[in-house]
Amino acid sequence: MTDAAPLLQVRDLKTHFTFRAPSTGVLPGPKRILKAVDGVSFDLAEGEVLGIVGESGCGKSTVGRTLTKLEPATSGEARFRGRDILGLSAGAFRPLRREIQMIFQDPFASLNPRLTIEQTLAEPVRIHGLARTREEVRARIADTLVKVGLDPKVMTRYPHEFSGGQRQRIGIARVMIVEPRLVIADEAVSALDVSIQAQVLNLIKDLQRDSGISMLFISHDLGVVRHISDRVAVMYLGRIVETAPKAAIFEKPAHPYTRLLLASIPRIRPGRQPVADLGEPASAASPPSGCAFHPRCPLATDICRSTRPDPVDLGNGRSSACHHAGQLLGEAA
C-alpha cells in the first residue's frame, strides 16, 4: 500500500429501515427502526482487497448495496475518488456505474433469462460507449469470456443452459467487461457448490490481481475472506468492530467477536479445541445497551454494558471497538 489518497473513503455510514412491529390487537403495531448499518467507516486503497466478514444479518451486504445506491443511505459520507457519491442523484451517479460494479450472490437471479449471453454482455458495452461497431462489441465479449474461463461460442446461449458456476463466471464477465475501478463482491461464491467455490474464488483473485482493481469482498466465510483479502473488517450488528491486516486478524484478533468467529471454524486435525457455539446475535431493531456484543462476550464488564466503545487505533493498521482490546492483545503476545 502507498500513501496516496484512498480510492474510497467511507465515514459514519448509516442505513436504517423503518418497519412496523407486529400488531397486538386491532391497531397496527408501532413503527420501529432497524439499524442495518450504524456508523461504518473505512478506507479502501487503489488495488486493495478489503474483506468484510460477519454473521448473517450483521449489515455487511447492506454496506455494499448502499455504496452502489441500491439502498438509500440514511446519513454519512462515501467519497469515491474524492467525490461524495451518496448525495448524487440517479442521473449524476449514472456515469460512475461503469467504475463501481457489483458481483451478486445469486448468479441466476442477476441474469435476464430472456437475453442471450451476447445480449447480456453487449448491453453495458453499448451503454458506456466502449465499442463502436457490432464487430468490436463481439470481440470485446469474446475476449472477456476467455478471461473468465468460458468459450466464446457460448454467446448465443441463455442463462438456464449453464451451471451455477458458469453463470457466476458470466456475472463476473458482465462486471469486468466495462473495466471498473471498484468491484463490490457480495457473497460471490456462497451460492455455489463447494467443489466450484475454489475455482471461482481463484478466478476473482486472478482478475483482481491482473487488472489492479480495488475490491470489497463481502462474505460470512472466514476461510474465503482469508484467501482473497489484504485487510479484513469484522462487522457485528451494523458496526465494524475490528479492522486489521489479514495476518493480524487471524493470528492475533483484538476483539472477542473476532475470536468467537475464528473459534467457530471447523477443524479436522486431532487434538484441537471443539468448535465454538456462536449463539444468537441480538436484533438490530433492539440492540443491547453499551457494547452490542456484551451479552455473548466472556470478557464483558460493567463498562461494556453501559458504554458503547468506539474504534481505537491500535497501530500497525488495525483498530478495535472493544474496551478490553489491550487485554486481548496482551494475552496473545
C-alpha positions as CSV (number, residue, x, y, z in Angstrom):
1,M,0.0,0.0,0.0
2,T,1.1,3.6,-0.6
3,D,0.5,7.0,1.0
4,A,-1.7,8.0,-1.9
5,A,-5.3,9.1,-1.2
6,P,-7.7,6.1,-0.8
7,L,-9.9,5.3,-3.8
8,L,-12.9,5.0,-1.4
9,Q,-13.3,6.7,1.9
10,V,-16.4,5.8,4.0
11,R,-17.3,7.8,7.0
12,D,-20.0,7.2,9.6
13,L,-22.3,5.4,7.0
14,K,-25.7,4.7,8.3
15,T,-28.5,2.8,6.5
16,H,-31.7,2.5,8.6
17,F,-35.0,0.9,7.7
18,T,-38.4,1.7,9.2
19,F,-40.9,-1.1,9.8
20,R,-44.0,-1.8,11.9
21,A,-43.8,-4.1,14.8
22,P,-46.5,-6.9,14.8
23,S,-49.9,-5.8,15.8
24,T,-51.2,-6.8,19.3
25,G,-54.8,-6.1,18.6
26,V,-56.9,-4.1,16.1
27,L,-54.4,-1.2,15.8
28,P,-51.2,-1.6,13.8
29,G,-48.0,-2.1,15.7
30,P,-45.7,0.8,16.4
31,K,-43.0,1.9,14.0
32,R,-39.5,0.8,14.7
33,I,-36.1,1.4,13.2
34,L,-33.8,-1.4,12.0
35,K,-30.2,0.0,12.1
36,A,-28.8,-2.3,9.4
37,V,-25.7,-0.2,9.1
38,D,-25.0,2.1,12.0
39,G,-21.8,4.2,11.7
40,V,-19.4,2.3,9.4
41,S,-16.1,3.9,8.5
42,F,-13.2,2.5,6.4
43,D,-10.8,3.4,3.6
44,L,-10.0,1.3,0.6
45,A,-6.8,1.9,-1.3
46,E,-6.1,1.5,-5.0
47,G,-5.6,-2.1,-5.9
48,E,-6.5,-3.3,-2.4
49,V,-9.0,-6.1,-1.4
50,L,-10.9,-5.4,1.9
51,G,-12.8,-8.4,3.2
52,I,-16.0,-7.6,5.2
53,V,-17.0,-10.5,7.3
54,G,-19.7,-11.3,9.9
55,E,-22.7,-13.4,10.6
56,S,-25.9,-13.2,8.6
57,G,-27.8,-10.0,9.4
58,C,-24.7,-8.0,10.6
59,G,-25.3,-5.4,7.8
60,K,-22.3,-6.3,5.5
61,S,-24.4,-6.8,2.4
62,T,-26.3,-3.5,3.1
63,V,-23.0,-1.7,3.1
64,G,-22.3,-2.9,-0.4
65,R,-25.9,-2.2,-1.6
66,T,-25.7,1.3,-0.1
67,L,-22.4,2.1,-1.8
68,T,-23.8,1.1,-5.2
69,K,-27.0,3.1,-4.4
70,L,-29.3,0.1,-4.5
71,E,-30.3,1.1,-1.0
72,P,-30.5,4.8,0.1
73,A,-28.1,5.9,2.9
74,T,-29.7,7.5,6.0
75,S,-26.6,9.6,6.6
76,G,-22.8,9.5,6.3
77,E,-20.3,10.0,3.5
78,A,-18.7,7.8,0.9
79,R,-16.1,9.5,-1.2
80,F,-15.1,7.7,-4.4
81,R,-12.0,9.4,-6.0
82,G,-12.7,12.4,-3.7
83,R,-16.4,12.8,-4.6
84,D,-19.2,12.0,-2.2
85,I,-21.4,9.6,-4.1
86,L,-24.2,9.2,-1.5
87,G,-25.7,12.5,-2.2
88,L,-25.7,12.1,-6.0
89,S,-28.9,11.9,-7.9
90,A,-29.5,8.8,-10.1
91,G,-28.6,10.8,-13.2
92,A,-25.4,12.2,-11.6
93,F,-24.4,8.7,-10.4
94,R,-25.0,7.0,-13.8
95,P,-21.6,7.8,-15.3
96,L,-19.9,6.3,-12.2
97,R,-21.7,3.0,-12.6
98,R,-19.0,1.9,-15.0
99,E,-16.4,2.4,-12.4
100,I,-18.3,0.9,-9.5
101,Q,-19.6,-2.6,-10.2
102,M,-21.2,-5.3,-8.1
103,I,-21.0,-9.1,-8.3
104,F,-24.2,-10.6,-6.8
105,Q,-24.6,-13.7,-4.7
106,D,-27.2,-15.4,-6.9
107,P,-25.9,-15.7,-10.5
108,F,-29.2,-16.9,-11.9
109,A,-31.3,-14.1,-10.4
110,S,-28.9,-11.5,-11.6
111,L,-29.1,-12.5,-15.2
112,N,-32.0,-11.8,-17.5
113,P,-33.4,-15.2,-18.6
114,R,-34.7,-13.7,-21.9
115,L,-31.3,-12.5,-23.1
116,T,-28.5,-14.5,-24.6
117,I,-25.1,-14.1,-23.1
118,E,-24.1,-11.9,-26.0
119,Q,-27.0,-9.6,-25.4
120,T,-26.3,-9.5,-21.7
121,L,-22.7,-8.6,-22.1
122,A,-23.3,-6.2,-25.1
123,E,-25.7,-4.0,-23.1
124,P,-23.1,-2.4,-20.7
125,V,-20.6,-2.1,-23.5
126,R,-23.0,0.0,-25.6
127,I,-24.4,2.0,-22.6
128,H,-20.9,3.1,-21.7
129,G,-19.7,3.6,-25.3
130,L,-16.8,1.1,-25.1
131,A,-17.2,-0.1,-28.7
132,R,-18.5,1.4,-31.9
133,T,-19.4,-1.5,-34.2
134,R,-21.1,-4.8,-33.7
135,E,-17.8,-6.5,-34.6
136,E,-15.9,-4.5,-31.9
137,V,-18.6,-5.4,-29.3
138,R,-18.4,-9.1,-30.2
139,A,-14.6,-9.0,-30.0
140,R,-14.7,-7.4,-26.6
141,I,-17.3,-10.0,-25.4
142,A,-15.2,-12.9,-26.7
143,D,-12.0,-11.6,-25.0
144,T,-13.8,-11.2,-21.7
145,L,-15.4,-14.7,-21.9
146,V,-11.9,-16.1,-22.4
147,K,-10.7,-14.2,-19.3
148,V,-13.4,-15.8,-17.1
149,G,-12.7,-19.3,-18.5
150,L,-15.6,-19.6,-20.9
151,D,-15.6,-20.5,-24.6
152,P,-16.8,-17.5,-26.8
153,K,-19.1,-19.9,-28.6
154,V,-21.4,-19.8,-25.6
155,M,-22.5,-16.3,-26.7
156,T,-25.7,-17.5,-28.3
157,R,-26.9,-19.5,-25.3
158,Y,-29.3,-18.5,-22.5
159,P,-28.6,-18.4,-18.7
160,H,-30.7,-21.5,-18.0
161,E,-28.3,-23.6,-20.2
162,F,-25.4,-23.1,-17.8
163,S,-24.4,-24.5,-14.4
164,G,-24.3,-22.3,-11.3
165,G,-20.5,-21.8,-11.6
166,Q,-20.7,-20.9,-15.2
167,R,-23.5,-18.4,-14.6
168,Q,-21.4,-16.8,-11.9
169,R,-18.5,-16.5,-14.4
170,I,-20.9,-14.8,-16.8
171,G,-21.9,-12.4,-14.0
172,I,-18.2,-11.7,-13.4
173,A,-17.7,-11.1,-17.1
174,R,-20.5,-8.6,-17.1
175,V,-18.7,-6.7,-14.4
176,M,-15.2,-6.9,-15.9
177,I,-16.2,-6.1,-19.4
178,V,-16.6,-2.4,-18.5
179,E,-13.1,-2.2,-16.8
180,P,-14.3,-0.9,-13.4
181,R,-12.1,0.6,-10.7
182,L,-14.1,-0.7,-7.7
183,V,-15.8,-4.1,-7.5
184,I,-18.1,-5.0,-4.6
185,A,-18.5,-8.8,-4.4
186,D,-21.4,-9.7,-2.2
187,E,-21.2,-13.4,-1.1
188,A,-19.9,-14.1,-4.7
189,V,-19.2,-17.8,-4.1
190,S,-21.6,-18.7,-1.3
191,A,-24.4,-20.0,-3.6
192,L,-22.0,-22.3,-5.4
193,D,-21.2,-26.0,-4.8
194,V,-18.1,-26.4,-2.6
195,S,-16.3,-28.1,-5.5
196,I,-16.8,-25.0,-7.6
197,Q,-16.2,-22.3,-5.0
198,A,-12.5,-22.5,-5.1
199,Q,-12.4,-22.3,-8.9
200,V,-14.5,-19.1,-9.0
201,L,-12.7,-17.6,-6.0
202,N,-9.3,-18.1,-7.7
203,L,-10.7,-16.6,-10.8
204,I,-11.8,-13.5,-9.0
205,K,-8.4,-13.3,-7.3
206,D,-6.6,-13.6,-10.6
207,L,-8.7,-11.0,-12.3
208,Q,-8.3,-8.6,-9.4
209,R,-4.5,-9.0,-9.4
210,D,-4.2,-8.7,-13.2
211,S,-6.4,-5.7,-13.5
212,G,-5.4,-3.9,-10.3
213,I,-9.0,-3.1,-9.3
214,S,-10.0,-2.3,-5.7
215,M,-12.4,-4.7,-4.2
216,L,-14.8,-5.0,-1.2
217,F,-15.2,-8.8,-0.7
218,I,-18.3,-9.4,1.5
219,S,-18.7,-12.9,3.0
220,H,-19.7,-14.8,6.0
221,D,-16.9,-17.3,5.4
222,L,-13.7,-16.5,7.1
223,G,-11.8,-19.1,5.0
224,V,-12.8,-17.4,1.8
225,V,-12.0,-13.9,3.1
226,R,-8.6,-15.1,4.3
227,H,-7.8,-16.5,0.8
228,I,-8.5,-13.3,-1.1
229,S,-8.2,-10.2,1.2
230,D,-5.4,-7.9,2.1
231,R,-7.2,-6.4,5.1
232,V,-10.3,-7.6,7.0
233,A,-13.1,-5.7,8.6
234,V,-15.3,-7.6,11.1
235,M,-18.9,-6.4,11.4
236,Y,-21.4,-7.1,14.2
237,L,-24.9,-5.6,14.4
238,G,-24.3,-2.8,11.9
239,R,-20.9,-1.7,13.0
240,I,-17.3,-2.6,12.3
241,V,-15.8,-3.9,15.5
242,E,-12.3,-4.7,14.2
243,T,-10.2,-3.9,11.2
244,A,-6.7,-5.2,10.6
245,P,-4.3,-6.6,8.0
246,K,-5.3,-10.2,7.2
247,A,-2.4,-11.9,9.1
248,A,-3.1,-9.9,12.3
249,I,-6.8,-10.8,12.3
250,F,-6.2,-14.5,12.0
251,E,-3.1,-14.7,14.3
252,K,-3.9,-12.1,17.0
253,P,-7.6,-10.9,17.0
254,A,-8.2,-7.8,19.1
255,H,-12.0,-8.2,19.6
256,P,-13.8,-11.0,21.4
257,Y,-16.3,-11.4,18.5
258,T,-13.5,-12.0,16.0
259,R,-12.1,-14.6,18.4
260,L,-15.5,-16.2,18.5
261,L,-15.8,-16.3,14.7
262,L,-12.3,-17.9,14.4
263,A,-13.1,-20.5,17.1
264,S,-16.3,-21.5,15.2
265,I,-14.3,-22.6,12.1
266,P,-14.4,-26.4,11.9
267,R,-11.0,-28.1,12.2
268,I,-10.2,-31.7,11.2
269,R,-6.9,-32.0,12.9
270,P,-6.9,-34.2,16.1
271,G,-6.3,-32.6,19.5
272,R,-7.8,-29.2,18.6
273,Q,-10.4,-27.5,20.6
274,P,-14.1,-28.2,19.7
275,V,-15.9,-25.7,17.5
276,A,-17.3,-22.8,19.5
277,D,-21.1,-22.2,19.6
278,L,-21.8,-18.8,18.1
279,G,-25.1,-18.5,19.9
280,E,-27.7,-16.0,18.7
281,P,-26.9,-12.3,18.0
282,A,-29.2,-9.6,19.3
283,S,-31.7,-7.9,17.0
284,A,-30.5,-4.8,15.1
285,A,-34.0,-3.4,15.8
286,S,-33.5,-3.5,19.5
287,P,-29.7,-3.8,20.2
288,P,-28.4,-4.1,23.8
289,S,-27.1,-1.0,25.6
290,G,-23.4,-0.3,25.6
291,C,-21.4,-2.8,23.5
292,A,-23.9,-4.8,21.4
293,F,-21.7,-7.9,21.8
294,H,-21.7,-7.8,25.6
295,P,-24.5,-10.4,26.1
296,R,-22.3,-13.0,24.3
297,C,-18.9,-11.8,25.4
298,P,-16.8,-13.8,28.0
299,L,-14.9,-10.6,28.9
300,A,-17.9,-8.3,29.4
301,T,-17.7,-6.0,32.4
302,D,-19.9,-3.1,33.7
303,I,-18.4,-0.6,31.3
304,C,-19.3,-2.9,28.4
305,R,-22.9,-3.0,29.5
306,S,-23.2,0.8,29.8
307,T,-20.9,2.4,27.3
308,R,-20.6,1.6,23.6
309,P,-16.9,1.5,22.6
310,D,-15.6,3.5,19.7
311,P,-12.9,2.0,17.4
312,V,-9.4,2.7,18.9
313,D,-6.3,2.8,16.8
314,L,-4.0,0.1,17.9
315,G,-1.2,0.9,15.5
316,N,0.1,-1.1,12.5
317,G,-3.1,-0.6,10.5
318,R,-5.5,-2.1,13.0
319,S,-8.3,-0.8,15.2
320,S,-10.8,-2.4,17.6
321,A,-14.0,-1.3,19.2
322,C,-13.5,-3.1,22.5
323,H,-12.9,-1.8,26.0
324,H,-10.6,-4.8,26.5
325,A,-8.6,-4.8,23.3
326,G,-5.3,-4.2,25.1
327,Q,-6.0,-7.2,27.3
328,L,-6.7,-9.4,24.3
329,L,-3.5,-8.4,22.6
330,G,-1.6,-8.9,25.8
331,E,-2.9,-12.4,26.1
332,A,-2.0,-13.2,22.5
333,A,1.6,-11.8,22.9
